[in-house]
């Protein structure tokens, strides 16, 4: 019942543990974003980026500063030491930026300082297309579609790329302005003063309080033509007399295309504590709702991270199951029958399932590292149970009763089993306390093995002897079949040859030492010789790639778009490419 208690808790935890490709990293990054409408990249670099970089250079525990300046935008990213507290660093950076605010241009928007997670990369790209105009698609996506997707559990932010923005253009005729003795400043001031929405106090009565506001905003471009602007002589001139007013698309500041066709691309980001698979699944459910409610719009998921994560983890799980089955087959042949195999095959899943509960308590996730630890420890988990069963077999062969054999066999090698288990714990426990990024990656790997190993020891002291006493209640009987005779002959052949090899090794230690020494130094020499490389993580095939294009600072948006179109033509000629999404301009 005690073992069943942990198994039930493990099954309960299994469906509540998150799923990620890699363990979550505590990455102290701080980002400062500044918008400077109308400024080119070179101006932003000189007037915004450099002053902010100089101010932020004194932030504590700073490792690197990376800055990006583009048309109308600047982003400065601070990489801190792993010992730094990103929350405190963000507060410190805010103070540094505020202290030099007076040195920055007056036309910039207020700088935004946020703590940035290095894992905050897009998890989905959704292309929205329709027969409607691009400005209508963008407006619909911004006002409706974005709000619906934002409600999906796990979504933190959605960025829009592509599309067009509408504006009310007031084009001043310079000659008419001179004719009526007016200045451009007077026109601008009149537009600002006439288009207001501001509080105007409160009205109090005996029972109620009513807030009052002045609402004087333009609802249509035709209303602008009736604005009366006084000139220097005091004469009021209608705005339509000096300017033409019309609704039009703003100057294009961004492009987005999918397979060469214009689209509005919605880029989805997840919360730092949300897992990729469930977030993508939640967003897909919202997309199905949007498709049903908006049949005249097409929603195409051009890229998402969940499939690769799900496939990678499924492959790891399959490897774990294959190792479990292979272990069972080996035990079946070497332990001579299904009873011993059943005892061990029950002990291994019991230890693994119980480990899920501890992983859930420790806030671990199913990822490549934790599952790799579970797959690796299958061989470790089987050790304790095999040693116990082998010793119980020995006592059964002496003629002891099953319960006595189980008790004596377990107690006789109790300290040896504890020593074996603690050796594994001593090896893998320090991995969990490594520092830096490597330590964060391998923490779940090491502790998962430790948890599973300790549960294996507990199961081998309780469940395995109990199963042996029940399964062998009729005594140890090996069927008289040809297959077991062949196994006996194979074991005898292996034992005799190993004995011969061992005796020769002991008699010719010097002859054996030199070849082993040569093999050792030859293996070590492979690394400096360059035949065996090194890298932080193995290369993976995620069925996708990203191309970044950087042009000179004086290149405009149209020039960048032409280069992008040439890349699109090349990508369209590759038969393996299913979707290619292009984004020019927009957010950094």
RANOR-V320360 format. One record per residue. N is the residue number from 0. OMEGA is omega in whole degrees, 0 to 359 (NA if undefined). Layout:
N:OMEGA + N:OMEGA
This chain:
0:177 + 1:178 + 2:178 + 3:177 + 4:180 + 5:179 + 6:179 + 7:177 + 8:178 + 9:178 + 10:176 + 11:182 + 12:185 + 13:184 + 14:180 + 15:177 + 16:180 + 17:181 + 18:178 + 19:175 + 20:181 + 21:179 + 22:178 + 23:182 + 24:173 + 25:187 + 26:181 + 27:176 + 28:176 + 29:183 + 30:175 + 31:181 + 32:181 + 33:174 + 34:178 + 35:186 + 36:174 + 37:183 + 38:178 + 39:186 + 40:182 + 41:178 + 42:179 + 43:179 + 44:184 + 45:189 + 46:185 + 47:189 + 48:184 + 49:176 + 50:180 + 51:178 + 52:180 + 53:181 + 54:184 + 55:183 + 56:181 + 57:177 + 58:184 + 59:176 + 60:180 + 61:177 + 62:183 + 63:172 + 64:178 + 65:183 + 66:177 + 67:178 + 68:177 + 69:183 + 70:175 + 71:185 + 72:174 + 73:177 + 74:179 + 75:183 + 76:179 + 77:173 + 78:185 + 79:174 + 80:180 + 81:178 + 82:184 + 83:174 + 84:185 + 85:179 + 86:178 + 87:179 + 88:178 + 89:178 + 90:179 + 91:179 + 92:178 + 93:178 + 94:180 + 95:181 + 96:180 + 97:181 + 98:180 + 99:183 + 100:181 + 101:179 + 102:180 + 103:180 + 104:182 + 105:186 + 106:182 + 107:171 + 108:180 + 109:178 + 110:180 + 111:180 + 112:181 + 113:173 + 114:186 + 115:176 + 116:180 + 117:178 + 118:182 + 119:176 + 120:181 + 121:177 + 122:179 + 123:171 + 124:183 + 125:180 + 126:178 + 127:181 + 128:181 + 129:175 + 130:178 + 131:179 + 132:183 + 133:180 + 134:176 + 135:179 + 136:181 + 137:179 + 138:179 + 139:180 + 140:182 + 141:187 + 142:185 + 143:187 + 144:182 + 145:180 + 146:180 + 147:181 + 148:180 + 149:180 + 150:179 + 151:182 + 152:179 + 153:182 + 154:179 + 155:186 + 156:176 + 157:178 + 158:178 + 159:176 + 160:181 + 161:181 + 162:180 + 163:176 + 164:176 + 165:176 + 166:173 + 167:183 + 168:174 + 169:184 + 170:184 + 171:173 + 172:185 + 173:182 + 174:179 + 175:178 + 176:178 + 177:182 + 178:181 + 179:179 + 180:180 + 181:177 + 182:180 + 183:179 + 184:179 + 185:179 + 186:181 + 187:180 + 188:180 + 189:178 + 190:180 + 191:183 + 192:183 + 193:183 + 194:187 + 195:171 + 196:189 + 197:177 + 198:181 + 199:176 + 200:183 + 201:176 + 202:184 + 203:172 + 204:181 + 205:186 + 206:188 + 207:172 + 208:184 + 209:176 + 210:182 + 211:175 + 212:178 + 213:180 + 214:181 + 215:180 + 216:180 + 217:179 + 218:184 + 219:182 + 220:180 + 221:179 + 222:180 + 223:184 + 224:181 + 225:179 + 226:178 + 227:183 + 228:179 + 229:176 + 230:184 + 231:179 + 232:181 + 233:179 + 234:180 + 235:183 + 236:175 + 237:180 + 238:181 + 239:180 + 240:183 + 241:184 + 242:172 + 243:187 + 244:178 + 245:176 + 246:183 + 247:175 + 248:174 + 249:175 + 250:185 + 251:178 + 252:181 + 253:175 + 254:173 + 255:181 + 256:174 + 257:184 + 258:177 + 259:181 + 260:180 + 261:181 + 262:169 + 263:184 + 264:177 + 265:182 + 266:187 + 267:174 + 268:180 + 269:173 + 270:183 + 271:181 + 272:179 + 273:178 + 274:189 + 275:189 + 276:182 + 277:179 + 278:179 + 279:178 + 280:179 + 281:178 + 282:179 + 283:176 + 284:178 + 285:179 + 286:177 + 287:177 + 288:179 + 289:179 + 290:179 + 291:182 + 292:183 + 293:183 + 294:180 + 295:177 + 296:179 + 297:179 + 298:183 + 299:176 + 300:184 + 301:180 + 302:175 + 303:188 + 304:187 + 305:184 + 306:180 + 307:179 + 308:181 + 309:180 + 310:180 + 311:181 + 312:177 + 313:177 + 314:178 + 315:177 + 316:178 + 317:177 + 318:179 + 319:180 + 320:178 + 321:177 + 322:178 + 323:180 + 324:179 + 325:177 + 326:178 + 327:179 + 328:179 + 329:180 + 330:180 + 331:182 + 332:185 + 333:177 + 334:170 + 335:173 + 336:187 + 337:184 + 338:179 + 339:179 + 340:180 + 341:180 + 342:180 + 343:182 + 344:172 + 345:183 + 346:184 + 347:178 + 348:178 + 349:179 + 350:181 + 351:181 + 352:177 + 353:179 + 354:179 + 355:181 + 356:180 + 357:177 + 358:179 + 359:178 + 360:181 + 361:179 + 362:175 + 363:176 + 364:170 + 365:179 + 366:184 + 367:185 + 368:181 + 369:179 + 370:176 + 371:175 + 372:179 + 373:178 + 374:181 + 375:187 + 376:175 + 377:178 + 378:178 + 379:183 + 380:184 + 381:184 + 382:184 + 383:183 + 384:180 + 385:180 + 386:180 + 387:182 + 388:180 + 389:180 + 390:175 + 391:176 + 392:183 + 393:179 + 394:177 + 395:179 + 396:176 + 397:178 + 398:179 + 399:176 + 400:185 + 401:182 + 402:178 + 403:179 + 404:179 + 405:181 + 406:182 + 407:180 + 408:179 + 409:185 + 410:184 + 411:183 + 412:182 + 413:181 + 414:178 + 415:179 + 416:178 + 417:180 + 418:180 + 419:182 + 420:182 + 421:174 + 422:177 + 423:179 + 424:181 + 425:181 + 426:189 + 427:180 + 428:180 + 429:179 + 430:182 + 431:183 + 432:173 + 433:182 + 434:178 + 435:182 + 436:179 + 437:179 + 438:179 + 439:178 + 440:189 + 441:180 + 442:181 + 443:177 + 444:183 + 445:183 + 446:177 + 447:178 + 448:180 + 449:180 + 450:182 + 451:180 + 452:179 + 453:175 + 454:178 + 455:178 + 456:180 + 457:180 + 458:181 + 459:177 + 460:187 + 461:189 + 462:185 + 463:176 + 464:179 + 465:178 + 466:180 + 467:180 + 468:179 + 469:184 + 470:181 + 471:182 + 472:178 + 473:180 + 474:181 + 475:180 + 476:177 + 477:182 + 478:180 + 479:182 + 480:182 + 481:184 + 482:180 + 483:174 + 484:178 + 485:178 + 486:177 + 487:179 + 488:179 + 489:179 + 490:179 + 491:178 + 492:181 + 493:181 + 494:180 + 495:181 + 496:178 + 497:177 + 498:179 + 499:180 + 500:181 + 501:179 + 502:179 + 503:180 + 504:181 + 505:180 + 506:184 + 507:184 + 508:181 + 509:178 + 510:181 + 511:186 + 512:184 + 513:177 + 514:179 + 515:179 + 516:178 + 517:179 + 518:181 + 519:181 + 520:177 + 521:178 + 522:179 + 523:182 + 524:180 + 525:183 + 526:179 + 527:179 + 528:179 + 529:180 + 530:175 + 531:183 + 532:179 + 533:178 + 534:184 + 535:178 + 536:178 + 537:178 + 538:182 + 539:177 + 540:182 + 541:178 + 542:178 + 543:177 + 544:183 + 545:178 + 546:177 + 547:182 + 548:178 + 549:179 + 550:177 + 551:185 + 552:181 + 553:180 + 554:180 + 555:185 + 556:182 + 557:179 + 558:177 + 559:181 + 560:178 + 561:177 + 562:179 + 563:179 + 564:176 + 565:176 + 566:179 + 567:179 + 568:179 + 569:180 + 570:181 + 571:180 + 572:179 + 573:186 + 574:182 + 575:183 + 576:178 + 577:178 + 578:169 + 579:184 + 580:180 + 581:177 + 582:182 + 583:182 + 584:180 + 585:182 + 586:180 + 587:NA
